[in-house]
Amino acid sequence: MKIVFASGNEGKVREIREMLEGMEIELVSLSNYTHVPEIVEDGKSFLENALKKAKIISEFTGETVLADDSGLQVEVLGGEPGIYSSRYAGEKATDDENNAALLAKLKNIPQEKRTAFFRCVLVLYRRDGSYDCFEGKWNGQIIDERRGNNGFGYDPIFFVPELKKTAAELPAEIKNKVSHRGQAFAQLKKTLGEKLKN
């Protein structure tokens, strides 16, 4: 089964390939295509953005498409950065710039009030326009000190109390089980597994 992943983010693509290992699925990244239409993520929610990406890329490639929209939500900031997670410090912001922007906003907020969670919404969109949607949520806290070299995005400052590590300190096999994306993918794998059997 061929699935196009609606992203050129190689960090995400690598993570997703690992999660789908052992399944008869060929995951193709958007970087394999040229003249990919530009998608303006102007939805009001993760689901709206994921669905828009999936639909446009499915129409463009003629394939079944997997799209995700995910981000970090900090409760004391009213859910920011939320759907703006990847561009919190500006349209072409790097991970470091986004992390710095978030830490600047949290500067005077005590550690115990810095609860946050990653949310992931996955959409599996088929050529006939039907789709399935899966969601995961991962709770943690934002810390000032960047720790760990794994992962990407806000992983170095997202501390998971029960594991006593940041997301960037976790080995991939653990992160892929417990993370927001891991949870959403567990649901996706179950659905795909049933479809591949039939």
C-alpha positions in Angstrom: 0.0 0.0 0.0 1.4 3.4 -1.0 0.8 6.4 1.1 2.1 9.9 0.5 3.0 11.8 3.6 2.0 15.5 3.1 5.3 16.9 4.4 8.8 17.5 3.4 10.0 17.6 7.0 12.5 14.8 7.0 12.6 14.6 10.8 8.9 13.8 10.8 9.2 11.4 7.8 11.9 9.4 9.6 9.9 9.2 12.8 6.8 8.0 10.9 8.7 5.4 8.8 9.9 3.9 12.1 6.4 3.9 13.5 5.0 2.1 10.4 7.9 -0.5 10.3 6.7 -4.1 9.8 3.6 -3.0 7.9 3.3 -3.5 4.1 3.3 0.3 3.5 5.5 2.3 1.2 5.6 5.8 2.8 6.6 8.5 0.2 7.7 12.0 1.3 6.6 15.1 -0.5 10.2 15.8 -1.3 9.8 13.1 -4.0 7.5 15.4 -6.0 8.2 18.6 -7.9 5.9 21.6 -8.3 4.0 20.7 -5.1 1.2 23.2 -4.5 1.8 25.6 -1.7 -0.7 25.1 1.1 -1.7 28.0 3.4 -2.4 26.5 6.8 -5.3 28.9 7.6 -7.5 26.5 9.5 -8.7 27.3 13.0 -7.8 23.9 14.4 -5.2 21.1 13.9 -7.9 19.0 12.2 -8.8 21.7 9.7 -5.2 22.2 8.7 -4.5 18.4 8.5 -7.6 17.8 6.4 -6.8 20.7 4.0 -3.2 19.4 3.5 -4.4 15.9 2.9 -7.1 16.8 0.4 -4.9 19.1 -1.7 -2.0 16.6 -1.8 -4.3 13.7 -2.6 -5.7 15.7 -5.5 -2.2 16.7 -6.6 -0.6 13.2 -6.4 -3.7 11.0 -7.1 -2.7 8.9 -4.1 -3.9 8.0 -0.6 -2.4 10.7 1.6 -1.4 10.9 5.3 -1.3 14.4 6.8 -0.7 15.6 10.3 -1.0 18.8 12.1 0.5 19.0 15.5 1.8 21.5 17.9 2.5 22.5 21.4 -0.1 24.1 23.7 0.9 25.8 26.9 -2.0 26.2 29.3 -0.9 29.4 31.0 -0.6 31.1 27.6 -4.2 30.1 26.6 -3.1 27.3 24.4 -0.3 29.1 22.5 1.6 28.4 20.3 -1.0 25.9 19.1 -1.6 25.8 15.4 1.2 28.4 15.0 3.8 26.1 16.7 6.1 25.8 13.6 6.0 29.6 12.9 5.7 31.0 16.4 8.7 33.3 16.0 7.8 34.2 12.4 7.0 32.6 9.1 10.5 31.1 8.4 11.5 30.6 12.1 14.0 27.9 13.1 13.3 25.5 16.0 15.7 27.5 18.1 14.0 30.8 17.4 10.6 29.3 18.2 11.9 27.8 21.5 13.5 31.2 22.4 10.2 33.0 21.6 8.2 30.6 23.8 10.7 30.8 26.7 10.7 34.7 26.5 6.9 34.6 27.0 7.2 32.3 30.0 10.1 34.2 31.5 8.3 35.3 34.8 6.0 32.2 35.1 7.0 29.7 37.8 7.8 26.1 36.8 4.7 24.6 38.4 2.5 26.8 36.2 4.2 25.8 32.9 2.1 22.7 32.1 1.8 22.0 28.4 0.9 19.3 26.0 1.7 18.3 22.5 -1.3 17.5 20.3 -1.3 15.6 17.1 -4.1 15.1 14.6 -3.6 12.7 11.7 -5.8 12.4 8.7 -5.7 9.5 6.3 -7.3 10.8 3.1 -8.3 8.5 0.2 -8.7 9.2 -3.4 -12.5 8.9 -3.2 -12.6 11.8 -0.7 -13.3 9.6 2.4 -11.0 9.9 5.3 -10.2 8.7 8.9 -8.9 10.9 11.6 -6.8 10.0 14.7 -5.7 12.1 17.6 -3.0 11.9 20.4 -2.1 14.1 23.4 1.1 14.1 25.4 1.4 16.0 28.7 4.5 17.7 30.1 6.0 20.9 31.3 8.2 23.6 29.7 11.7 24.0 31.2 14.2 26.8 30.6 17.2 24.7 29.9 17.4 22.9 26.5 18.3 19.2 27.1 18.9 16.4 24.6 19.8 16.1 20.9 17.0 13.8 19.6 13.8 14.9 18.1 13.0 18.4 16.7 10.8 21.4 17.4 10.1 22.0 21.1 11.4 18.6 22.2 14.5 20.0 24.0 12.4 22.1 26.4 9.4 19.7 26.8 10.0 17.9 30.0 8.0 14.6 30.7 7.8 14.3 34.5 7.1 10.6 34.7 10.1 9.8 32.5 12.3 12.5 34.1 13.6 13.5 30.7 12.8 16.0 27.9 11.3 14.7 24.7 14.7 15.3 23.1 16.5 13.0 25.6 14.3 10.0 24.8 15.5 7.3 22.5 13.3 7.1 19.4 11.7 3.7 20.3 10.4 5.1 23.6 9.3 8.5 22.2 7.5 6.8 19.3 5.4 4.8 21.9 4.5 7.6 24.3 4.4 10.8 22.2 1.3 12.5 20.9 2.3 11.3 17.4 2.9 7.8 18.7 -0.6 7.6 20.2 -2.2 8.8 17.0 -0.1 6.4 15.0 -1.1 3.5 17.2 -4.7 4.2 16.2 -3.8 4.6 12.5 -1.8 1.3 12.5 -4.8 -0.5 14.0 -7.1 0.8 11.3 -4.5 0.1 8.5 -3.8 -3.4 9.9 -7.5 -4.2 9.6 -7.7 -2.8 6.1 -4.6 -4.7 4.9 -6.1 -7.9 6.2 -9.3 -7.5 4.2 
